[in-house]
Amino acid sequence: MPSEDSSLLGRLEGALGPRYTGFIVVVAVALILLLALAVEAQGANALRAGIWPLGLSATITVYILLVHPFMRRRWQRAIQSLLALTPHGAGVAPHKPISQRAEWGAMLVGAVVGLVVARDTPDVDGWVRLYAEATSALMFALLAGAIYASLSRARHLAAHLRGALELNVFDGHLLTPFAQWGQSLSLVFVGGISVSLLFQSYDSLRSVEGMVVYGTLVIVALTLFFLSMWSIHVALVHAQQAELVRIRRDLAVARAALRRDRAQDAAGPVEDAYLPAVVCGMYEKQVLEASTWPFNPTIVGRLFASTIAPLGVYVLKLAFGVGGGL
């Protein structure tokens, strides 16, 4: 089952190999130098809002580049877990590479959105505005590409689950890597929220709009986890229902045999007649109690605990009352 990452960042990482980390360092240094040159050309005194907020787009851009290898490894580990449910690769839906044309289209839309957002940046002009617009377009383009890649992976997962996988209701633990991938997706989103909070002004965080926006983003981060697990949850529910149909049919036969044996020889031993009904009843209970979500309480606990990070940054920013920076 191929698990190569055909996204733009995946191809870039594959082409650079071990030099990918150095590439990120070069991008980070270049963005810092370009900001310094823009400020120098415009004049630091002309920046009434300060330099710190201008670093948000550049920082998120570097953050997206940094977390990509981690998310790729998580996804590949999750895909490999399907091999345990697909002996000899039979019935596996073929891997469909991410459409480069659709990915570039998503990134183009993201770049346009970034330009529109950057135009609302107050108190910047000239070279600094050009820098703000360029980095905002780059950040939103990479973000849109990452979102499209995640959606493509979700469709890839759904295609595999629709295949002839030997999935039963007790296979949830074999699909835990998918829960770990979904957890990582939410943690990356939470990390991005925390980073963006560092660059927000005290006034914007204190406003009701700021509280609503960041509160909504935290809820979205938690929702991402459960949405990424939905296809697996549906597949496990179907497996559970199919198993219940079979065991209840066997249980009905066992009960009928028990009644028949009791009617024929009510005074004789009935242990052997009771045994099939008892076994079927116990198995039915196990099927009903089996979890249809591929995660354990530890994963969920860590996920909800991670939401404390944005809250901590938010409270610290408000407590210190710092305007643009830390």
N, C-alpha and C positions, 0 to 999 in steps of 0.2 A: 504494500500500500504506500504510494508515494506521499511524502509529507513535506516536499520542498515548498518554501515560501516564495510564491510568484508575485508578491506585491512589490511596489516600487522600492520600499525600504529593504525588503527581503533580497531583491536583486542587487541593490547597492551593497548590502552587507556581504552577499555572496561574492561580488566582484572584488571588494576590498579585502575580505578575509580578516586576518589579524590586524590589518591597518585601519579597520573601522573605528576603533577607539581613538586612534590618532586623528582620523577625519573629524570626529566629534570635537576634539580639542581644537583643531584648526578652525572649525566653524564657530566655536565659542569665542576664540580669540579674535577672529575676524569681526564678529558682531560687536564685541567690546570696542575694538579699534574704530570701526565705522561710527559707532555712537560718539566716541571721543572726538573724531574728526568733524562730525556734524555739529556737535556742541561748540567746538572751537571755531568753526566757520560762522556759526550763527551768533555766538557770543553767549557765555554762560549767564550773563545778567538778564538776557532776554527770556530766560526760562523761569517764568513766575511759579510754575507748578513744581519745579525741581527736576533733577535728572532721573531720580530713582524710578518713578512710574514708567519711564520710557523703556526700562529693561524687562518689562513683563513679557512682551511678545518674544523677545530674543531668548529669555530664560525658558519659556514653555517650549520653544522650538528645540532647544538643546535637550530638554527633558523628554520630549517625544523620541528624539534620536537615541537617547540613553536607554529608555525602557523597551525599545523594540526588540533587541536580542533576548531579553528576559521573557517577553511575551511569546516570542517565536518558539523558544525552548519549551515553554509550558504547553503551547498548542501541539507541538510535535509529540510530546509525552502523552497528551490526551488522545491524539489520533492513534498512537501505538497501542493504547489500552483496548481499542476495538479489535485488535488482532486476536486477543484471547477469546472473543466472541465469534470469530470468523475463521473456523478451521480451514487451513489450506487456501485462505483468501477467497473462498467460494461465496458468491452472492454479494460481494462488496461493490458498492457503487463506485465507478471510476472517478478519480480525482479530477475535478475541473479547475484548471488554473484561473486565477483572478484575471478578469478581463482588463487588459491594459487600457483599452479605449475608455471603458466605463470608469476606471480608476482615475485616469487623467481628467475625465469630465467632472468627477466629484471634486478633484483638487482645484479645477478651474472655478467651480462654483464657490468653493471655500475661499479662494483668493479674492473673488469679487466681494464676498461677505466681509473679508478682512479689510479691504479697501474702504467699504462703506462704514465699518466700525471705526477705522482710524480717522475718518474725516470728522468724527465727533470729538476727537482729542482736543481739549481746550488749551489755549495759551502756547501753541507751538506753530512755528512758521518756517518757511525756507527749507534749508537742508535737514533740520530736525524733523519737520513734518514729512519730508520725503523718506527719512529713515523710519519714522513711525508707520507710515503707510506700507513701506516695503516689508518690514518685519512682521507687521500684522497680516499682510497678505500671505507671507511664507508660513506663519504659524497656523492660520486657518486652513491653508492648502494641505499642510501635513496632517492637521487634525481631521479634515474631511477624508483624506486618503486612508487614515487609520480607521475611521468609522466605517468606511466602505469595505475595507479588508476584514473587519470584524463581522460585518453582515455577511460577507461572502463565506467566511468560515462557518457561520451559523447555518447557512444554506448547505454547505458541504456536510456538516454534521447531520442535518435533517435527511440528506440524500443517503448517507450511510445507514441511518436508523430505519429508513424505508426499505432498505435492502433485506436480503434473506439472512439476517443475523440470528444467531441462536441465543436470543435474549429471553431470560425468564425473570420472574419477580425478585429472585434472590441474587441477581447480578449487580445490584446497585453498588456494592463495594468495589467491583471491578472497574466501574466508571468514575471512581473518585477523582482521577486526574482531570476529568472535565470540570468537576466542582472546584478543583484547585485553579484551573484556568479561569473559570468565572470569578473566583475570589481575587485572582491577580488582576483581572480586568477592572473590578471595582476598586481595588487598592490603588491601581494606577490613576484612576479617575479621582479618587480621594486625594492622592498626592498632588495632582494638578490643581485641585481646589485649594489645598494648603499653600502651594507655591503662589498662586494668584492672590491669595489673601495677603501675602507679605508685601505686595506692591499696591494695595489699595490704601486710599487715604482714610484718616480717622473719621472725617465727615461722612464719607460714603458708607463706611461700615456702621456708623451710628444711625443712619437713616433706616426707616422701615423698609424701603425698597431693597437696601443692601441685605438686611436680615432675611427677607423673603427669598431673594435670589439665591443666597448661599445655603439657606435651609432647603430650598428646592433642589439644589445641586447635590446635596448630601443624600436626599431621598432618591434622586436619580441614580446615584452611585450604588445604593442598596438594591434598587430595582434592576439594574444591569445584571447583578449576580443571579437573581431568580429568573430573569428573562433568558439568560444564557443557558440555564438548566431546563428550560421549558420543554424542548424537544425530547430530552432524555426522560423527563417526568411523564410526558404523554406516552412514550414507548413503554415505560415500566408499568403505567396504569393499564395499558392494553394487555401487557403480559400478565398482570395480576388478574384482570377480568377473565382472560382465557383460562388461566390456571384454576380459578374459582369455578368456572363452568365445568371443567373436567372433574375436579374433586367433588363437587356437589352431585354430579351424575353418579360417581362411584359411591358416594355416601348414600344416595337414594337406593342404589342397588344393595348395599350392605344392610341398610335398615329393612328393606323388603325381605332379604334373606333371614335376618334376625327374627322378624315377625313370623315368617313361615316356619322356621325351626322351632320357635316357642309354641306355635300352634300344633305342630306335629308331636312334640315330646316335651310337654310343659314340666314334667317331673325330672327330666334328665339334666346333665350338666350343660350349661349354656356359655361357658367361658370362650370356647372356640367360636361360637356364633357372635358373641359381643365384640371380639377382637377387631374384625375389619371395620366395624362402625366406629369403635373408639379411635383406631389409627386414623381413619379418614377425618373424624372430627378434630383431632389434634392437628392434623396437617392443614385443615381448613383454617384453623385459628392462626397458625404460623403464616399462612398466605395473607390473611387479613391484616396481621400485624407487621408484615414486611414493609419497609419504607420504600416509597416510590420516588424519593429524591436521592440523588447520588452524592450526598454529603453527610458529614457527621456533625455532632454538636460542637466539636472543636473548631471546625472550619467556620461555622456560623458565628461562634463566639468571637473569633478573631476578626471576622468581618465587621461585626457591630462595634467591637472595641476600636477598630481603625477609624471610626467616625469621630473619635475623641480628638484626633489630630487637628482637623479643621476648626473644631470648637475651641481647642487650646490656643491655636494661633489667633483666632477671632477675639477671644477674651484677653489675651496678652496685648494685642494691638489696641483694644479699647481701654485696657487698664493703664497702659503707658501713655495713651493719647498722642501717639506720634502721627504726624501728618502724612508724609509721603513715604517714609522709610521705616526702619526698625527703631 
